[in-house]
Structures are given as C-alpha cells and as structure tokens.
Amino acid sequence: MKKLLTTLPIAGAIALALSAAPAPDYKTLCSQITEIPGWQAEKCDGLSMMGPMGEMVMASRTYRKGDETMQVTVVSGMQATMAWSQFATGMTMENDEMLMKVETIDGFEVGISYDKPNRSGGITVKLAPNAVLAVVFEGMDWKEALEAAKKMDWEALAAPFKP
C-alpha cells in the first residue's frame, strides 16, 4: 500500500507530461510577444532546452516607456511550474508594503505580486499546466502593468502548449 501511495503522484506527473503538447520553438513564441503601443520594445530572444528534467522553452522581450520597464517572458516546463507555485494556493495578502493575489481574467488564472513602495512586481498568467507568461515590471503601478500585459494575445500564446 505504501508503495502505491508513493507512486501515484509520480504516475500523475508522467501522465500530465505525456498529455501536454510538445513545447514550441522559442521563435514561435517570440512571434507572439508583440509590440505594445506606446512602448519601445527590444528584440525578443529565447532558447529551447532538453534534459533529464524534461523540456523547457523560453522567449523574452523587454519594453521601456520613460522610467517604466517591463520584461515579458513566456516559459514552459519546470520553470513555469516554479513561477506559478507562489500563486498555487490562491491566497490574497495585502499590507502597506505589498499585495499578492490571484484573479481570473478572460478565463486565465493570473497571479499578481506588487511591492508598493518600490512600484515594482510581477504578473504571472497561467497559459497551460506547463506554461506561463511572466511580466516583471519596475517604476509603475500593478494595474498599469496588467493593462499592458493584457495587450498580449494570451490565447495565441497559450495555443502552442495545448495538446
């Protein structure tokens, strides 16, 4: 019985990995990390990796507007799981220093982490069980960063990760 209980989570993880679509090429993801009106965008860069822990793809692009910056990254694999883990409980927490919460926006789970005094933080959109869109921002309010992130086509970013 003990062996069965320890192998069930492993079997579940293997089934999830097998049911997921193969990760897309990072160039495909770069083509979906589009321009944002009013922002200066740098060139998108990325990488694809395969190893004992599975497959990972990452594509990233930095945007600037005055003193405000955002780095927009799509990542899959274990890195995506780790990025989402802080929001997995669905808890909301707020004090004078920070805000952390999870919302559902346009059918996507969205985690928001905001450092109030520094006007910086992160927004993580769960695109698929094995992929997230992560937006790290500085010099701006989280609501402004979320509005900019919503200018990305989340459905198009999620599509390559669907089986």
ZICOR-V795341 format. One record per helix or strand of 2 or more residues. SS is the DSSP state (H for helix, E for strand). FROM is the first residue (numbers start at 0). TO is the last residue. If there is no record, write none. Layout:
BEGIN
{{SS | FROM | TO} {SS | FROM | TO}}
END
This chain:
BEGIN
{{H | 1 | 18} {H | 25 | 31} {E | 39 | 40} {E | 44 | 50} {E | 53 | 64} {E | 67 | 75} {H | 77 | 84} {E | 92 | 93} {E | 97 | 104} {E | 107 | 114} {E | 119 | 127} {E | 130 | 137} {H | 141 | 148} {H | 153 | 158}}
END
